[in-house]
Amino acid sequence: MSADRSSEWTNKGALPDMSVEIAGVTLKNPVMTASGTFGSGMEYSEFVDLNHLGAVVTKGVANVPWEGNPTPRVAEVYGGMLNAIGLQNPGIDVFIERDLAFLKQFDTKVIVNVCGHTEEEYLEVVERLADQPVDMLEINVSCPNVKQGAIQFGQDPKCLCDITEKIKRVAGQPVIMKLTPNVTDIAQMARAAEAGGADAISLINTLMGMKIDVEKRKFVLANKTGGLSGPAIKPVAVRMVWQAAQAVRIPVIGMGGIASAEDAVEFMLAGASAVAVGAMNFHDPYLTQKVVDGMEQYLIRHNISTARELTGAVL
Amino acid sequence: MTLQYPEGEAPDAVNPGQFAGIYTGNPAMLLPRPISICEWDPACRTLRFVFRVAGAGTAELAAMKEGSRTDMLGVLGNGYDLPALAGRKVLLLGGGIGIPPMVGLAEALHDLPGTEVTASMGYRDNNLFLTEELTACSRLLIATEDGSVGTKGNVLDAVRENGIEADVVCACGPMPMLRAVAGYAKEKGIPAYISLEERMACGVGACLGCVTRTREVDAHSHVRNARICTEGPVFRAEEVEIG
């Protein structure tokens, strides 16, 4: 045997352990999809083997079908995009029958994003999902594009704490509260979700933005405002994940403009226990797989044996 | 621009009316540009795109040097229903940047036995394009807004002036033109296939950015919205509500 014992510790033979745990659920790696950027997995399954992802987070689903906003719903901006889809979705019945059934063919965790206009609507969906083969729920209290509900619950700490408590009472799965960056103090909102009993928080949802066509002097989006996502928001997202992670003991799932494995690692170092790839799926439909592979390479390169060790490991 | 697939990567078939997402290579521009396919040459593995420079992204595409490489997402969407058009008198209507996909369609129809193709194409002025290709495979009528070539007016004015009758109409162009085409087809009692355009993000049906209102509840979305990138971009005129 070689006298160089250090080689036994540098993972030259063994691959790093990529698994992470969120609220008692073990993910094979920390890479998820950000809600709304991956449909319910079906469209991107042509590009990516969903079996390789830590989790698929579905597009927001409500108690009944939602038509969403008028078009134009999307606009490109420098280093990012605006969207005002308005949470179009086929409703929980179709979701369970078609989309969930599709996702259950894969060996990945399924996290269902839940949206609603009112407390009752959120609770109805959460109750419907309680006995379904779903691993976690992510509650969208942060969409900037629907007039009623959604973000209103996420911008007031009292409301956020309150709806989290009510959801926890009926939920059959661990609950992730998805936070909006459109607040003054993200740490306060993170604490409110934790106080309400959230099992984890995820952030950031999109930043509210706007684009005007100066030649036509018209708003580009029919909704006038839309949510900004993409690499343009990443520094804001990293900062907020760090602040939130400092403020709570529950796991934080980090997202906002992830375009590479290095970006994903940056969120982990800031305090995230897992990450989600969002708008950049639209740029590169293979990106989620590349981030998984690249994170593993990062761990090998830095002689780190588990992905878990990255969480909050900024020096 | 013409893009050539690397050997072994070309699709088995490309249907006229399909489109592709072309990347600019500028990392500040996230989204591929959805551009309709003008012509497909399976022997050379080439797709030809003819587009107007409408913004910074298409300007970058137009500035690409011959021999350079780019990424492309696609081919995407469903094209025209060729079996439904075969053996019939087909009227193709194209307005402005809606003309290029009509070229590939005219070429494909030209090869189908018994199919009679008349193309009425609308231009702003005497800056015509793609007329040679269209003349080679169809009877070509030209309409110009300023009357400098052909019929003064729109594509339907040219159709009426020339007394053209058809069994079916296929159209691509600006929304006011498509509305007029839908009205024309209804009046004549013939089917119309129209190709729609909308601001797009993913191009593969995931983001729900590029929807169009539908008359009935859509089978996929379960609301009255269909994805232009996935269910379209070609729709039967009576399926969609274009105002």
Interface residues (C-beta under 8 A of the other chain):
Chain A: G36 T37 F38 G39 E43 Y44 E46 K59 P65 W66 E67 G68 T71 P72 R73 V74 A75 E76 Y78 G79 G80 M81 N83 I85 Q88 P90 G91 V94 G230 P231 A279 M280 N281 F282 H283 P285
Chain B: P27 A28 M29 L30 L31 P32 G57 L73 E198 R199 M200 A201 C202 G203 V204 G205 A206 C207 L208 G209 C210 V211 T212 H220 S221 H222 V223 R224 N225 T230
